[in-house]
C-alpha cells in the first residue's frame, strides 16, 4: 500500500510539473506574440524586453539606413572636401542615441595627416550629438569619430546594433579615413561612409573594409593600384 502511495505521489508530481511547464510556456509565447505586435517595437527597451521574454541575454538589431556620399570624380575633388588621415583606434564607447539607436564614439590617434588644409565643412555634425565628456580632453594628435552601431546593456540584456557594411574599428589595425571635421577640429564624420575607410597594411596596401562598389574605391584601385605610397605622392603634389 505504501509503495502504491509513493508511486501515485510521483505520478501526480510529474503531471503537475508537466502542467506547470505547459502553462509557463504558453504564457511565454503569449508575451512574445504581444511584444511582436507592440507599438514600441524597434526601440531599445523593446529589444531588451523581447530578449528576456525569450529567455535570452543578448540580442541584435540592424542599424538605421544611412545615406552616405556615393559619387566622387577624382582625388582632387575628394581632397577639396575631406581631410585625409592615417589613424589607429585607441578607445571606443557606445551609447544609446534617443530610444532606438546606438552610436559608438571612436577615439583615434592621428599617425599622419595628409589633408591639404584643415577642412571644417561639417556644419551639421551636431545631429550626431555632443562628444562624450568621458572621452575628453583629447591630445593634439587625437580625434573622435562617431558611427552607428555598438553594444549597450539595458536591464541586463546586451543589445548590439549592427551596421552590416560598416564593421566596428579594430584597435590592432591602422586605417586611412576620408572625413569632414567639425568647427573645433576635435571630431568628424566619415561622410563617404564605409567607402571612405581603408585598412593600411605593412606593405602600404589600402584594403577597403567591405566589398561593396563605391566610386572612391574605384579611384583608389584604378589610379593608384591600392597603393598608399602612390596616393600619398599624388596628394602631396
C-alpha positions in Angstrom: 0.0 0.0 0.0 2.8 2.4 0.9 4.6 1.6 -2.3 1.4 2.3 -4.3 1.0 5.7 -2.5 4.6 6.7 -3.3 4.1 5.8 -7.0 0.8 7.8 -7.0 2.5 10.8 -5.5 5.3 10.6 -8.0 2.8 10.4 -10.9 0.9 13.3 -9.5 4.1 15.4 -9.2 5.0 14.6 -12.8 1.5 15.6 -14.0 1.6 18.8 -12.0 5.1 19.6 -13.2 4.1 19.0 -16.8 1.0 21.1 -16.5 3.0 24.0 -14.9 5.6 23.8 -17.6 2.9 23.9 -20.3 1.2 26.9 -18.7 4.6 28.7 -18.3 5.5 28.0 -22.0 2.0 29.2 -23.1 2.3 32.4 -21.1 5.8 33.0 -22.5 4.6 32.5 -26.1 1.7 34.9 -25.4 4.1 37.6 -24.2 6.3 37.2 -27.2 3.3 37.5 -29.5 2.1 40.6 -27.7 5.6 42.2 -27.9 5.8 41.5 -31.6 2.6 43.5 -32.1 3.6 46.2 -29.7 3.8 49.9 -30.9 7.1 50.1 -29.1 8.7 47.5 -31.4 12.1 48.6 -32.6 13.0 50.7 -29.6 16.0 49.6 -27.5 13.9 48.9 -24.4 11.6 46.8 -26.5 14.6 44.7 -27.7 15.6 44.2 -24.0 12.1 43.1 -23.0 11.8 40.8 -26.1 15.1 39.1 -25.4 14.1 38.5 -21.7 10.7 37.1 -22.9 12.6 34.5 -25.0 15.0 33.7 -22.1 18.0 35.3 -23.8 20.6 37.8 -22.5 21.8 39.0 -25.9 20.0 40.4 -28.9 21.0 42.3 -32.1 19.2 44.8 -34.2 20.1 46.4 -37.6 21.5 50.0 -37.7 19.4 52.6 -39.4 19.8 53.1 -43.1 22.4 55.9 -43.6 22.7 57.8 -46.9 26.4 58.4 -47.5 28.1 60.2 -50.3 28.3 57.8 -53.2 29.9 59.6 -56.1 33.2 61.3 -56.4 35.0 62.0 -59.6 38.8 62.1 -58.8 41.2 62.5 -55.9 41.4 66.3 -56.3 37.6 66.6 -55.7 38.0 64.3 -52.7 40.8 66.3 -51.2 39.0 69.6 -51.6 36.2 68.3 -49.4 37.6 65.9 -47.0 40.5 65.5 -44.5 42.8 62.5 -45.2 44.1 60.9 -42.0 46.1 57.8 -41.2 44.8 56.7 -37.7 44.8 53.9 -35.2 41.9 53.3 -32.8 42.7 53.8 -29.1 39.3 53.8 -27.4 35.6 53.4 -28.2 32.4 53.8 -26.2 28.8 53.0 -27.2 25.8 54.9 -26.1 22.0 55.0 -26.7 21.0 57.8 -29.0 17.4 58.5 -28.4 15.2 55.5 -27.7 16.0 53.4 -30.9 19.7 53.9 -31.9 23.1 53.1 -30.6 26.1 55.2 -31.5 29.8 54.4 -30.9 32.3 57.1 -30.5 35.8 56.1 -31.6 38.9 57.9 -30.4 41.8 57.7 -32.9 45.4 58.5 -32.6 46.4 60.5 -35.7 49.5 58.9 -37.2 49.7 61.1 -40.3 47.6 64.0 -41.5 47.7 64.3 -45.3 44.9 66.9 -45.5 45.7 69.8 -47.8 44.3 72.1 -45.2 42.1 71.6 -42.1 38.7 71.4 -43.7 35.8 72.4 -41.5 32.7 71.9 -43.6 30.7 69.7 -41.3 28.1 72.3 -40.4 25.5 69.7 -39.3 27.8 67.4 -37.3 25.7 68.2 -34.2 22.9 65.9 -35.4 25.0 63.0 -34.0 25.3 64.7 -30.6 28.0 66.1 -28.5 31.2 64.2 -27.9 31.0 62.3 -24.6 32.8 64.1 -21.7 34.5 60.9 -20.5 36.4 60.7 -23.8 37.8 64.3 -23.4 40.1 66.1 -23.3 41.9 65.0 -26.5 45.5 65.1 -27.1 46.7 67.3 -30.0 47.1 64.1 -32.1 43.7 62.6 -31.4 40.3 62.9 -33.0 36.8 61.5 -32.2 34.7 59.9 -34.9 31.2 58.6 -34.3 29.4 55.9 -36.2 26.1 54.0 -35.8 26.3 50.6 -34.2 27.8 49.2 -31.0 26.7 47.3 -27.8 25.0 48.6 -24.7 23.3 46.9 -21.8 19.7 47.6 -20.8 18.0 45.7 -18.0 20.7 43.0 -18.0 20.4 42.4 -21.8 23.2 43.2 -24.2 21.8 44.9 -27.2 24.1 45.1 -30.3 23.2 47.4 -33.2 24.9 46.1 -36.4 25.7 48.2 -39.5 26.4 45.3 -41.8 28.6 47.0 -44.3 30.4 49.2 -41.8 32.1 47.0 -39.1 33.5 48.4 -35.9 37.1 49.6 -35.9 39.8 47.1 -34.9 42.3 48.6 -32.4 45.0 46.3 -33.8 44.8 47.9 -37.3 45.7 51.2 -38.9 43.1 53.0 -41.1 43.0 55.6 -43.7 40.0 57.8 -43.3 38.4 60.4 -45.6 36.3 62.6 -43.3 35.0 66.0 -42.5 35.9 67.8 -39.3 33.6 69.9 -37.2 34.5 73.6 -36.5 36.5 72.6 -33.4 38.6 70.0 -35.2 38.0 67.7 -32.3 35.7 65.3 -34.1 34.5 64.4 -37.6 32.2 62.3 -39.7 33.0 59.8 -42.4 30.7 61.3 -44.9 31.6 58.8 -47.6 30.8 56.1 -45.0 32.5 52.7 -45.4 33.5 53.7 -48.9 35.9 56.2 -47.3 37.5 53.7 -44.9 40.6 51.6 -45.8 42.8 49.4 -43.7 46.5 50.2 -44.2 48.8 47.2 -44.3 52.5 46.9 -43.7 53.1 46.6 -47.5 51.4 50.0 -47.9 48.4 48.5 -49.5 45.0 50.0 -48.9 42.2 47.4 -48.4 38.5 48.5 -48.4 36.6 47.4 -45.3 33.8 45.9 -47.4 33.2 44.5 -50.9 30.5 47.0 -52.0 31.2 49.1 -55.0 32.0 52.8 -54.5 33.4 55.5 -56.7 36.2 56.3 -54.2 37.3 52.7 -54.1 37.4 52.6 -57.8 39.6 55.7 -58.0 42.0 54.2 -55.4 42.2 50.9 -57.2 42.4 52.1 -60.8 44.5 55.2 -60.4 46.8 54.1 -57.5 46.6 50.3 -57.6 45.5 50.5 -53.9 48.9 51.8 -53.0 49.1 54.2 -50.2 52.6 55.3 -51.2 51.3 56.3 -54.7 48.3 58.1 -53.3 50.5 60.0 -50.8 52.7 61.2 -53.7 49.7 62.5 -55.6 48.2 64.1 -52.6 51.4 65.9 -51.6 51.9 67.1 -55.1 
